[in-house]
Amino acid sequence: HVKKHITKSLALNFLITFAGFYLLYVLSQPLVRFFGGEGLTDLSLFPSLALLSLLAGLLILPLQNGFSRYQENEADRFALKMLPRSDVFVSLMNKLGSQNLADMSPNAWVEFFLYDHPSLSNRIKNARQTSQP
């Protein structure tokens, strides 16, 4: 709330959606010709366009997740400033991981592509590095 993350996330998602629809508009006629349809409203094109949308989404997912992880790191830094000691934050992260049966240290590629929050081990490491004396 303090850092306006919700507003920023909504703005990013709006831009991505707008760009996606604009790209579909620009590429609509070449796509129709490529897939052999009669027009963009041809239902036989739906599976091909849905597949292309899925692939585009997979390409954009790391960007969106990276932005979300950046915001979560920013929120963690803010929380650490509000807490008297970083060990409270570390304890909270450990309890959260235990309660949710989370993978504390996922593979870096898995985290890059699929995680919209930093891994718990990274959050704990960052908390310890930025801990107050």
Phi, psi and omega per residue, in radians:
H1 nan -0.832 -3.079
V2 -1.109 -0.693 -3.097
K3 -1.586 0.059 3.106
K4 1.047 0.682 -3.113
H5 -1.147 -0.653 -3.124
I6 -1.113 -0.797 3.134
T7 -1.079 -0.770 -3.139
K8 -1.134 -0.702 3.127
S9 -1.161 -0.737 3.098
L10 -1.098 -0.710 3.119
A11 -1.112 -0.769 3.114
L12 -1.084 -0.790 3.139
N13 -1.126 -0.639 3.070
F14 -1.080 -0.816 -3.134
L15 -1.084 -0.730 3.135
I16 -1.144 -0.754 3.128
T17 -1.132 -0.790 3.121
F18 -1.054 -0.793 3.128
A19 -1.093 -0.680 3.122
G20 -1.118 -0.784 3.111
F21 -1.173 -0.643 3.096
Y22 -1.132 -0.751 3.104
L23 -1.082 -0.707 3.084
L24 -1.087 -0.721 3.112
Y25 -1.072 -0.820 -3.109
V26 -1.142 -0.690 -3.072
L27 -1.617 0.017 -3.006
S28 -1.031 -0.857 -3.110
Q29 -1.164 -0.796 3.065
P30 -1.060 -0.643 3.116
L31 -1.163 -0.724 3.122
V32 -1.064 -0.797 3.124
R33 -1.126 -0.752 -3.100
F34 -1.079 -0.750 -3.105
F35 -1.553 -0.015 3.047
G36 1.316 0.546 3.126
G37 -1.621 3.013 3.134
E38 -1.623 -0.345 -3.132
G39 3.129 2.992 -3.092
L40 -1.126 -0.407 3.129
T41 -1.514 0.046 3.110
D42 -1.203 2.026 -3.081
L43 -1.105 -0.385 3.126
S44 -1.191 -0.299 3.108
L45 -1.458 -0.266 -3.033
F46 -0.953 -0.845 -3.138
P47 -1.053 -0.691 3.140
S48 -1.174 -0.748 3.126
L49 -1.203 -0.615 3.096
A50 -1.144 -0.708 3.100
L51 -1.119 -0.764 3.100
L52 -1.100 -0.668 3.093
S53 -1.119 -0.721 3.109
L54 -1.092 -0.787 3.138
L55 -1.128 -0.706 3.093
A56 -1.108 -0.709 3.106
G57 -1.083 -0.672 3.108
L58 -1.169 -0.557 3.099
L59 -1.264 -0.588 -3.092
I60 -1.482 -0.390 -3.076
L61 -0.927 -0.804 3.122
P62 -1.073 -0.599 3.097
L63 -1.132 -0.841 3.131
Q64 -1.112 -0.773 3.141
N65 -1.145 -0.671 3.105
G66 -1.096 -0.716 3.098
F67 -1.121 -0.733 3.122
S68 -1.130 -0.730 3.110
R69 -1.115 -0.668 3.091
Y70 -1.051 -0.787 3.136
Q71 -1.137 -0.668 3.116
E72 -1.154 -0.690 3.065
N73 -1.097 -0.695 3.097
E74 -1.117 -0.728 3.103
A75 -1.146 -0.665 3.093
D76 -1.102 -0.758 3.113
R77 -1.072 -0.698 3.099
F78 -1.109 -0.776 3.140
A79 -1.085 -0.701 -3.134
L80 -1.129 -0.536 3.081
K81 -1.216 -0.516 -3.095
M82 -1.454 -0.404 -3.102
L83 -1.502 2.543 3.132
P84 -1.188 -0.557 -3.108
R85 -2.507 2.542 -3.128
S86 -1.253 -0.377 -3.125
D87 -1.142 -0.405 3.061
V88 -1.152 -0.786 3.110
F89 -1.108 -0.773 3.136
V90 -1.074 -0.763 3.105
S91 -1.074 -0.730 3.113
L92 -1.075 -0.784 3.138
M93 -1.107 -0.721 3.109
N94 -1.114 -0.745 3.105
K95 -1.136 -0.721 3.112
L96 -1.060 -0.787 3.121
G97 -1.110 -0.717 3.129
S98 -1.172 -0.782 -3.121
Q99 -1.126 -0.682 -3.093
N100 -1.604 0.052 -3.098
L101 0.932 0.728 -3.073
A102 -1.351 2.652 2.980
D103 -1.381 1.900 -3.049
M104 -1.144 -0.607 -3.097
S105 -2.337 1.367 3.139
P106 -1.252 2.871 3.045
N107 -0.987 2.473 -3.079
A108 -1.032 -0.659 3.122
W109 -1.191 -0.671 3.104
V110 -1.107 -0.782 3.124
E111 -1.093 -0.758 -3.123
F112 -1.063 -0.794 -3.051
F113 -1.484 -0.595 -2.931
L114 -2.010 -0.385 -3.037
Y115 -1.551 2.229 3.058
D116 -1.687 0.010 3.010
H117 -2.231 2.634 3.046
P118 -1.074 2.624 3.085
S119 -1.087 2.706 -3.121
L120 -1.080 -0.628 3.118
S121 -1.137 -0.657 3.094
N122 -1.206 -0.658 3.119
R123 -1.136 -0.715 3.114
I124 -1.164 -0.760 3.123
K125 -1.057 -0.797 3.119
N126 -1.098 -0.673 3.130
A127 -1.115 -0.732 -3.139
R128 -1.192 -0.601 3.134
Q129 -1.262 -0.548 -3.105
T130 -1.775 0.239 -3.081
S131 -1.098 2.596 3.134
Q132 -1.530 2.554 -3.121
P133 -1.170 nan nan
